[in-house]
Amino acid sequence: VGTWDALRSGLGIPASEPAAGVVFLRDEAAVIEAVAADPRGAGLASSFSLPMDLAALGVRALAVWPDDGRPAATPGYEEIAYGEYPFIHHLIAACRTGGSIEGAMFVTYLTSDRGQRQIERAGILPARQTLR
């Protein structure tokens, strides 16, 4: 499932509903460039690789929420830690049956507290966010 599919699902928009006006671009930099050039534009990009200072690029992050009465939440540290941000994207790491022990060890490490801290230090949101 891609980012667009995850957003549609998180907002309760059926996959069968047409996506009028949606243009798919090559990467996050192209999305930022397109949104900065169009004052009416809105873009969807992976938060995994977006620059920290979007305002310096002429764009800003907006809150996202499903239509179930909950208040809007921005993708900030506290909102993610408390589980208030409704848009998530799953990263799946798995080992093949009969694969090497190294693969199993990697998946185990990736999901451990130490692995999650390393993911966070790399600038990616971990599966479990601890509020500090």
C-alpha positions in Angstrom: 0.0 0.0 0.0 1.4 3.4 -1.0 1.2 6.7 0.8 -1.8 7.8 -1.3 -3.7 4.6 -0.6 -2.9 4.9 3.1 -4.2 8.5 3.2 -7.4 7.5 1.4 -7.9 4.6 3.8 -7.2 6.7 6.9 -9.7 9.4 5.8 -12.3 6.8 4.9 -12.3 7.6 1.1 -13.1 4.5 -0.9 -10.4 3.3 -3.3 -13.1 3.2 -6.0 -13.8 6.9 -5.8 -12.0 8.8 -8.6 -9.0 10.9 -7.7 -9.7 14.0 -9.8 -6.9 16.6 -9.9 -4.3 14.2 -8.5 -0.9 14.3 -10.1 1.8 11.8 -9.1 5.3 13.3 -9.0 8.8 11.6 -8.8 9.8 12.4 -5.2 9.2 14.6 -2.2 11.4 17.4 -3.7 9.1 17.6 -6.7 6.0 17.7 -4.5 7.5 20.6 -2.5 8.4 22.4 -5.7 4.9 22.0 -7.2 3.1 23.1 -4.0 5.4 26.1 -3.6 4.7 27.2 -7.2 0.8 26.9 -6.8 -0.8 28.9 -4.0 -3.9 26.6 -4.3 -1.8 23.4 -4.4 -1.7 20.7 -1.7 0.8 17.9 -1.7 1.2 14.5 -0.1 4.7 13.3 0.6 6.3 10.8 2.9 7.2 12.3 6.3 10.2 9.9 6.3 12.2 12.1 4.0 10.7 15.6 4.2 13.1 18.4 5.2 12.5 19.7 8.8 12.2 23.4 7.8 9.3 23.3 5.3 8.6 27.1 5.8 12.0 27.9 4.4 10.9 26.2 1.2 7.7 28.1 1.0 5.3 25.3 2.1 3.9 24.1 5.4 2.5 20.9 6.9 -1.2 20.8 7.6 -3.3 18.8 10.0 -5.1 15.6 8.8 -8.1 14.0 10.4 -10.8 11.5 9.5 -14.4 12.6 9.4 -15.5 11.1 12.7 -15.6 14.2 14.9 -12.1 14.0 16.4 -10.1 17.2 16.3 -7.4 17.8 13.7 -3.9 16.8 14.6 -0.6 17.9 13.0 2.2 15.3 12.5 4.1 16.6 15.5 6.2 14.7 18.0 3.5 14.8 20.8 0.6 14.0 18.5 2.3 10.9 17.2 3.4 9.8 20.6 -0.1 10.0 22.0 -1.6 8.3 18.9 -3.6 11.4 18.0 -2.3 11.7 14.4 -4.7 9.5 12.3 -2.5 9.0 9.3 0.0 6.1 9.5 2.0 4.2 7.0 3.1 0.7 7.8 6.6 -0.5 7.0 6.8 -4.2 6.8 10.0 -6.2 7.4 9.8 -10.0 7.2 11.9 -13.0 6.7 11.3 -15.8 4.3 10.6 -19.3 5.6 13.9 -21.2 5.5 15.9 -18.0 5.2 19.1 -17.3 7.0 19.4 -16.5 10.7 20.8 -13.1 9.8 17.4 -12.1 8.3 15.6 -13.1 11.5 18.1 -11.3 13.6 17.7 -8.1 11.6 13.9 -8.1 12.0 14.2 -8.8 15.7 16.7 -6.0 16.0 14.6 -3.6 14.0 11.6 -4.1 16.3 13.7 -3.9 19.5 13.9 -0.8 21.7 17.5 -0.3 20.5 16.5 -0.7 16.8 13.6 1.8 17.2 16.0 4.4 18.8 18.3 4.0 15.8 15.4 4.5 13.4 14.5 7.6 15.3 18.1 9.0 15.2 18.0 8.5 11.4 15.1 11.0 11.3 12.4 8.4 10.7 9.4 8.0 12.9 9.7 4.8 14.9 6.8 2.3 15.3 6.7 3.2 18.9 7.2 6.9 19.8 8.1 7.6 23.5 7.2 11.0 24.7 10.2 12.6 26.5 
